[in-house]
């Protein structure tokens, strides 16, 4: 990895890289394998009517001492007393509400419970509510729940070190040196070895005695270690992939992924106020040559993004999409024409090639990227060049660790007497709830487009959306459109609704949608398991070294 992890506490983690490490130790509820087939880990989920979903736990799941078996009581307590509360602000809090009301959950047996949706939702199992969901023992959570102790819960040592996980995952976390490495050792009690409904390889899983995740900040150092065989796998930036094409010892695994590379515009009170104008965001979308970005920064391992869905999704449609950043909708003329119109009633204007404020000073903004991520840095620098060339805006590029950006720039403190709050990532109206530090733009965090269930992405596009940390107020009623699509059981009508949604997202430009890139992983020859498929990793527990 290129940077350390902020937390491994599954109740509060929102980072994908940390989530992967949590799953080494705790499988989570269930996953999906190729063909979108549900693969039960801890539990299975089913429904006869698409509204009431029945959950059935495996009966051989055990927490670490002294917590005993995992039961339905643990799940129902966590959902009701933690996620469905105003005080907790957990990562899953928003998932457990529908129409601003908590989703009813009822225990039906020692190992079973029902989830009762307010309306039909045939895609519910494919949404992040239960897909990959984590759980913690009731007795571990209870003291914090009774005291409404958020800080205590976030800092709990058992949650941070995943020491409560018993036989729930293929590995155990042995050590975590925050700035250096994480060491995972084989869990000899792994529950899946007893399962009779999984592939035969699980009988002896996992196959590695130890997994060491090293934190190597410099990309060149990581790739050098891969070439020399010091490490078995590493993410490879697109501009370095060519170095491995003819390497006999390392093979490339290229998989499509659901995360969009985007520019988040801070539309809150501590950001640049013109970002709030639709026409300004459209102008900036015209400023970036997306095809050149794909070919130059990503070396062809990406596709231009014009709306919030990858082309490999069955729900993708560009019938109504406006394709900013290519053809006539790219360049200085297209950018400045829209920018001048948008800013005609403000202090901003053009003085030659520069966009200036009321004092005649060139507009200067800051763009953050994740420290240690070479492709993200290159993309940010490319955007900065394009903004200055076509929009006349000077952009300072700044690398920052993801955890620091999350704490100081993304999360907001709840203002007193706020009209509303949706948690730390949208703690109230944009003129009242702001982050600890001011910021303008960011490429930190690739956001999930949810290609299996696009309605899950509503949290990014609603005024009161749980993850609308950038303070976007939509010009369209996305909440109603997403709700309508979620309830529609006719697939063709659903596709038509998504076409409308994706079209309006492209017009409103809530964020600068740049590219959908691919994950490029390098593996030492002999590592068996990775697939060039969206669901690669569904059977990570059975990956092994060829004998």
Secondary structure, DSSP 8 states (H G I E B T S, - for coil): --S--S---TTT---HHHHHHHHHH---SEEEETTTEEEESSEEEEESSSSEEEEEE-TT-B-STTS-B--HHHHHHHIIIIITSTTT--TTGGGGEETTEE-EEEEEETTEEEEE-SS--TTGGGSTTTTT-----HHHHHHHHHHT-HHHHHH-HHHHTTTT-TTSSSEEEEEEETTTEEEEEE-TT-GGGG-SSS-GGGGG----SEEEEE----HHHHHHHHHHTSSSEEE--GGGGGGGTT-SSEEEEEEEEEEEEEEEE--STTS-GGGGSHHHHHHHHHHS-HHHHHHHTSTTSEEE-SSSS-TTSTT---TT---TTSGGGSSHHHHHHHHHHHTTTSS-EEETTEEE-TTS-B-EEEEEEETT-HHHHHHHHHHHHHIIIII--EEEEEEE-HHHHIIIII-B---TT-S---STTS-S-TTT--BSS--SEE--S-EE--SS-GGGGGGGTSTT-TT-TT----SS-HHHHHHHHHH---HHHHHHHHHHHHHHHHHH-SSEEEEEEEEEEEEETTEE---SSTTTTTTGGG-EE--
